[in-house]
Amino acid sequence: MIDGRAVAARIRAQVAREVTTLTERTGRPPGLATILVGEDPASTIYVANKRNASGEVGITDLHRHLPDQARQEEVAALIEECNSDPAVSGILLQLPVPEALDGAALTATIVPEKDVDGLTPVSAGRLMQGAPGLRPCTPLGVIELLDSYDVELEGTQAVVVGRSNLVGKPLSFLLLERNATVTICHSRTRDLEAVCARADVLVAAVGTAGLIGADHVKPGAAVIDVGINRTEEGLRGDVDFDAVTARAGLVTPVPGGVGPMTIAMLLRNTVIAASMQQERGER
Ligand code: NAP
């Protein structure tokens, strides 16, 4: 079993040391501006978790909260303010925003240098072209887990189930960057089971509890479960964990697998962003 909590704890400790070094060098700790619009309960919890984790590693909490009724121009103006504030190293607009707002258009206004979620069109384009840039946190977390458990990626068959801009697509490009042979599956894929069963590395990012069973898994494969599904039995992944463990070489649990990695990678992205801004300032 892959222990995401342990890997995430190691990364957070490493980030804390990097924050100390950066702060000593520059005289100012990195700052993370989480932006929450409205009162969505799940988003409120996610943002609170991100703020707590940032504080623990010494990143300054520059959280901003706007009311449910905030207009598109008001949110855009706040992002613009954060874009030009040197105390802000990273900006995270918590999605989804209230229905009256265009979340994608707002995300696109974040300057790429502060795009610690890696979700702006510029960051996505840089990833696709293999150019340097900030990468999305959950896909980074998946790669980090695979690396932590010494899973070979070069030349292997990797299958990613799910093609969202948040997880499936960026993860596929990260795996490609690491020289895996990548297949992307989605809701129209024919014979999903047969495609998945070819994978040395299988990643499920769908949002359907237990979709991936033992027959989807090649013996010895590394299986990474990104899915988070709230069921009557509690939190479940996209992978039928009990069925798959007997067949897989490695498998992530839910909770305790990919979940803790997302925030750890956000913290690391914030430090990377702060370092890049610092270096640019010195030049
Ligand atoms: P999403 O935007 O809803 O995308 C789901 C993807 O799954 C789509 O590409 C969809 O295909 C595909 N799909 C749906 N049913 C399928 C099926 N039966 N067979 C094959 N593919 C199917 O979801 P997301 O934002 O990527 O998130 C996916 C899951 O990961 C969710 O459970 C989410 O909660 C979780 N998540 C976890 C973390 C974390 O930190 N652990 C972070 C982000 C997301 P089409 O494109 O054809 O519709």
Residues whose N, C-alpha, C, O or C-beta is under 5 A from the ligand:
A	BS01	NAP	T138 G162 R163 S164 L166 V167 G168 C185 H186 S187 R188 A205 V206 G207 V226 G227 I228 N229 V258 G259 T262
